[in-house]
Amino acid sequence: MRIAIYSDVHGNLTALQTVLADIKKQAPDLIAFAGDLCLMGPRPKACLELARAETDIFVYGNTDEMIHTPLNIPDDAADTQRQRLESFNEVAQWTQEQLGPEHVAWLQRLPFGHRVAPTAVPSDDLLIVHANPLDVNQVIFPTADFQAEQLGQVKFEQSDDDLRPLLEATTAGIIAFGHLHMPNVRRWGELILANISSVNLPADGDERAKYGLLTWRKGAGWTVEKRAVAYNTHQEKEVLSFIKPPHLEKLLASMLR
C-alpha cells in the first residue's frame, strides 16, 4: 500500500499543480490532504476545486477553520496583536468571498482526522491529522538534532516527555501531519511522527514544494519518503501581485520570518 500525503497548500495553485503532477507519476493507491488548503494565497477557489478533483482523503487544518470561524480578538490585546489578528480575519473574509457558500460549507464538513488500516491491528494504522491527534494548533517539532543539522541552531525545545500529552492516548503505527512547514520524521517510542508538509511557505530554507509518500509493507511496517519538486515560484508571485488579496504580502512576510 502506497499513500501520497500533501499539506499546507495555502492557496498556491502553481505549487499544487506541480505536486499533484508528481504524485500521479508515483501511482499511489490513495492521495490524502492534511489540511490548510486555501487561506494565505491568491487563488483559493482554484486550489480547492483542483484538490477535490484529484484527492481521495481530506482533513481540515487551522487556517481552513479560520475561513468560516474568525479568530477571536481579546479585549486586552496589544495594538500589534490586534492589528495582526484583524488582518488575518480580513484575509479570511476575502478568501470566503472568493470560495462562495458551497465551497465554504464543504470545508466546514471536513473531518479532523482519518485512519487508514493496512491490517486488523490498530497499532499498524496510519493516522492523518493536520497538527497532532488532539487539535489543529499545537505543534510537533523536529528533534533538537534535526534542527541543529538542518537549521544550524535549535529553535524549539520539545522533549519526548513534552509530547506525551499530545500522543499518549493515540493508537497507531504512524501519524502523518503538516502544520509546521518543515518536513521531518521523528520517533516517539514505537510511533512514527511524519511531518510531510509543505506544498507552500516552506520553513526549512528549501523553496521547493514538498509532500510525503508513505508505504506499508507486510513484515516491514511503514516507511516515509520525502518528495520535493521545483515549481515556478516567480509565476505564483506575479499572480499574487496581480490579484492583491488584502494584507497578504505583509502577513506572508511575517509568517516566513
Steps between C-alpha positions, in 0.01 A plus 500: 500500500633842398340827609606846385426770758531873445420793726509878543420619148384841622348607171811441287358352180831476313659294775192281539488421128868402509459277805194322364676439168793341683265294716331358191839381373546301822164324448402469869197304615358805679561874506437685827498864605590600856353849534549871424380514143388852411594779739810717440509468123361684197300215339309321778204387289714348225707315762190360668344386173821333381558328834142369510539356151835328563498395868339206681534596869469840670538635852477864603768731636505809717483746209214304340313560825586872496312546173162426659584577866678836548784524749400634840660834584538540879378825651839553661704421187798725437477720192749291302318176581161657425615628161645161408184310597280751320715459189462122511124536535486736201700253288267222618195707405647569156573128457147410604361736236726349233389146588125557519249334738517148353877468533503657847235249610715218359797621708280504809408135446858373482595254778768566760688179421498188284628147567635257244522143627731268305426215744247416770751609766441864610868553582572461127265784402593820322335802664479816288446830683605859445717576804462230768237248616324747734463833319605699193727748678760342728824426318704179491855625449798312353765369736774733620755302296296546182464872561870543567588315179239660273472849647838546662335564835236359734200732486241283675567277799250215522593181684325165476341576838368829361322303227332257740176702549454518123581138418446264794135425418565428132514145367665490158821400330555836336354850513526711184449874540608846385446838673868570566639550149814301565490139373660252736453160658521449875435197721311500827543152640371266230294776338628666180430874479514603135473870422441495124437870431507735331390576146531874572678740738798279590671547836806289421678732256408283198248678278392182319151360558500188718284204586539154650474157342418238764531127432372206702672166454400188688775406742675836459230747603489861384774691321499869411648663189525878485427629151606849394416651160607833353229728365480845345505719811534815289172421325315462829648825636383681186148368553512612862610850396226518236209382718613680817297334778475734801802511734635180347854603408558642850359189668699264280822687575419476870430126477823432312702683763 
